[in-house]
Each structure stands twice: as structure tokens, then as C-alpha cells.
Amino acid sequence: MEARNCFNRLDLGEESRAVTSYVAEVNEELIVKGAAKVFSLGNIRLYECPLSYISEDTVDILRLVYAIKEWGCLLYGGGLGEQPAWLIEALEICRAEDVAGKATEPRVSG
């Protein structure tokens, strides 16, 4: 947990926890506090455990999205137009991640 800086144990500033650009202040803080890169995603470098960013609310939304996909039922009746905007956004994000994941899966020829 220490090596991954779980829950920001090193007390890094916001710009140093998720880095998109290495400016002098960020570089200095990372060096002074002995922070190590934990994870990279695209142009983002995390110096804190990615799981620290997942809140209980996020887990609840993911459970709901997976239930909707599994059971084929929306939260409210009446179709997509009757769903709250946050749910539509969550469904869109999960769909985009599914598509991106399938694009990087190894293809098996048979």
C-alpha cells in the first residue's frame, strides 16, 4: 500500500497525483516526497493507486450498469428518455470502455 501510495499517503498535491504534464513544481514534489509512478493510462501518469479514485458511489453505479446489461431492464420505465442523465452517461462510458477493450483483445484465428 505504501509503494502504490494508496489513499495518497504521501500527501501529494492534485497535480502530482495524476500527471499529464511534468512541470517543474510537479517534478520537484515527486522527487522530494519519493513518489513512484504507479500506473499509466494514455497520457495520464498516476502517482497514487488507481483504486483510491473509486468511491462507493462509483461502485454502486457500476453495479447498476451491469444489472441493466445483464437483465435488460432500465432503472425507470419509459425507455432511455426517462432515465437520469447520470445513468445515460454511465452507460455510455461503460459501452465505450467495452468497445475499446474489444479492440485491444488478441484475435484468435481458427
C-alpha positions as a Markdown table, in Angstrom:
| # | Residue | x | y | z |
|---|---|---|---|---|
| 1 | Met | 0.0 | 0.0 | 0.0 |
| 2 | Glu | 2.9 | 2.3 | 0.7 |
| 3 | Ala | 4.6 | 1.6 | -2.6 |
| 4 | Arg | 1.3 | 2.3 | -4.5 |
| 5 | Asn | 0.6 | 5.5 | -2.4 |
| 6 | Cys | -2.8 | 4.2 | -1.6 |
| 7 | Phe | -5.2 | 6.9 | -0.4 |
| 8 | Asn | -2.4 | 9.4 | -1.1 |
| 9 | Arg | -0.3 | 8.5 | 1.9 |
| 10 | Leu | 2.5 | 10.8 | 0.6 |
| 11 | Asp | 0.1 | 13.7 | 0.6 |
| 12 | Leu | 0.8 | 14.7 | -3.0 |
| 13 | Gly | -0.9 | 17.7 | -4.4 |
| 14 | Glu | -3.6 | 17.2 | -7.0 |
| 15 | Glu | -1.3 | 18.0 | -10.0 |
| 16 | Ser | 1.2 | 15.4 | -8.7 |
| 17 | Arg | -1.3 | 12.6 | -8.1 |
| 18 | Ala | -2.4 | 12.4 | -11.7 |
| 19 | Val | 0.2 | 13.9 | -14.1 |
| 20 | Thr | -0.5 | 14.9 | -17.7 |
| 21 | Ser | 2.4 | 17.4 | -17.9 |
| 22 | Tyr | 5.7 | 17.3 | -16.0 |
| 23 | Val | 6.2 | 20.9 | -14.9 |
| 24 | Ala | 8.9 | 22.0 | -12.6 |
| 25 | Glu | 6.7 | 22.1 | -9.5 |
| 26 | Val | 5.3 | 18.6 | -10.1 |
| 27 | Asn | 8.8 | 17.2 | -10.7 |
| 28 | Glu | 10.1 | 18.7 | -7.5 |
| 29 | Glu | 7.3 | 17.4 | -5.4 |
| 30 | Leu | 7.6 | 13.9 | -6.8 |
| 31 | Ile | 11.3 | 13.8 | -6.1 |
| 32 | Val | 11.1 | 15.4 | -2.6 |
| 33 | Lys | 8.3 | 13.0 | -1.5 |
| 34 | Gly | 9.9 | 10.0 | -3.2 |
| 35 | Ala | 6.8 | 9.2 | -5.3 |
| 36 | Ala | 6.9 | 6.4 | -7.9 |
| 37 | Lys | 4.7 | 6.1 | -10.9 |
| 38 | Val | 2.0 | 3.5 | -10.1 |
| 39 | Phe | 0.0 | 3.4 | -13.3 |
| 40 | Ser | -0.1 | 4.9 | -16.8 |
| 41 | Leu | -3.2 | 5.3 | -19.0 |
| 42 | Gly | -2.9 | 7.2 | -22.2 |
| 43 | Asn | -1.2 | 10.5 | -21.4 |
| 44 | Ile | -2.0 | 10.3 | -17.7 |
| 45 | Arg | 0.6 | 9.1 | -15.2 |
| 46 | Leu | -0.8 | 8.2 | -11.7 |
| 47 | Tyr | 1.3 | 8.5 | -8.6 |
| 48 | Glu | -1.5 | 7.2 | -6.4 |
| 49 | Cys | -3.2 | 3.8 | -6.5 |
| 50 | Pro | -6.0 | 3.9 | -9.1 |
| 51 | Leu | -8.3 | 2.2 | -6.7 |
| 52 | Ser | -8.1 | 5.3 | -4.5 |
| 53 | Tyr | -10.2 | 7.1 | -7.1 |
| 54 | Ile | -13.1 | 4.6 | -7.0 |
| 55 | Ser | -15.7 | 5.8 | -4.5 |
| 56 | Glu | -18.6 | 3.8 | -3.0 |
| 57 | Asp | -20.9 | 5.8 | -5.3 |
| 58 | Thr | -18.9 | 4.7 | -8.3 |
| 59 | Val | -19.2 | 1.0 | -7.3 |
| 60 | Asp | -22.9 | 1.4 | -6.9 |
| 61 | Ile | -23.2 | 2.9 | -10.4 |
| 62 | Leu | -21.2 | 0.1 | -11.9 |
| 63 | Arg | -23.4 | -2.5 | -10.2 |
| 64 | Leu | -26.4 | -0.8 | -11.6 |
| 65 | Val | -24.9 | -0.6 | -15.1 |
| 66 | Tyr | -24.0 | -4.3 | -15.0 |
| 67 | Ala | -27.5 | -5.2 | -13.7 |
| 68 | Ile | -29.1 | -3.2 | -16.6 |
| 69 | Lys | -26.9 | -5.0 | -19.1 |
| 70 | Glu | -27.5 | -8.5 | -17.6 |
| 71 | Trp | -31.3 | -8.2 | -17.0 |
| 72 | Gly | -32.1 | -6.0 | -20.0 |
| 73 | Cys | -34.2 | -3.6 | -17.8 |
| 74 | Leu | -33.6 | 0.1 | -17.3 |
| 75 | Leu | -33.8 | 1.9 | -13.9 |
| 76 | Tyr | -37.1 | 3.6 | -14.8 |
| 77 | Gly | -39.8 | 2.6 | -17.3 |
| 78 | Gly | -40.4 | 4.5 | -20.5 |
| 79 | Gly | -37.2 | 4.0 | -22.3 |
| 80 | Leu | -33.9 | 5.9 | -22.4 |
| 81 | Gly | -35.6 | 9.3 | -22.4 |
| 82 | Glu | -36.9 | 8.6 | -18.9 |
| 83 | Gln | -33.5 | 7.8 | -17.4 |
| 84 | Pro | -31.5 | 10.3 | -15.4 |
| 85 | Ala | -28.6 | 12.0 | -17.3 |
| 86 | Trp | -26.0 | 10.5 | -14.9 |
| 87 | Leu | -27.2 | 7.0 | -15.8 |
| 88 | Ile | -27.1 | 7.6 | -19.5 |
| 89 | Glu | -23.6 | 9.0 | -19.1 |
| 90 | Ala | -22.5 | 5.9 | -17.1 |
| 91 | Leu | -24.0 | 3.6 | -19.7 |
| 92 | Glu | -22.2 | 5.5 | -22.5 |
| 93 | Ile | -18.8 | 5.4 | -20.6 |
| 94 | Cys | -19.1 | 1.6 | -20.0 |
| 95 | Arg | -20.1 | 1.0 | -23.6 |
| 96 | Ala | -17.1 | 3.0 | -24.8 |
| 97 | Glu | -14.8 | 1.0 | -22.5 |
| 98 | Asp | -16.2 | -2.3 | -23.7 |
| 99 | Val | -15.6 | -1.3 | -27.3 |
| 100 | Ala | -12.1 | -0.1 | -26.5 |
| 101 | Gly | -11.3 | -3.3 | -24.7 |
| 102 | Lys | -12.6 | -5.5 | -27.6 |
| 103 | Ala | -10.4 | -3.5 | -30.0 |
| 104 | Thr | -7.3 | -4.5 | -28.0 |
| 105 | Glu | -8.2 | -8.1 | -27.4 |
| 106 | Pro | -6.0 | -10.6 | -29.2 |
| 107 | Arg | -7.7 | -12.2 | -32.2 |
| 108 | Val | -7.8 | -15.9 | -32.5 |
| 109 | Ser | -7.9 | -17.3 | -36.0 |
| 110 | Gly | -9.4 | -20.7 | -36.4 |
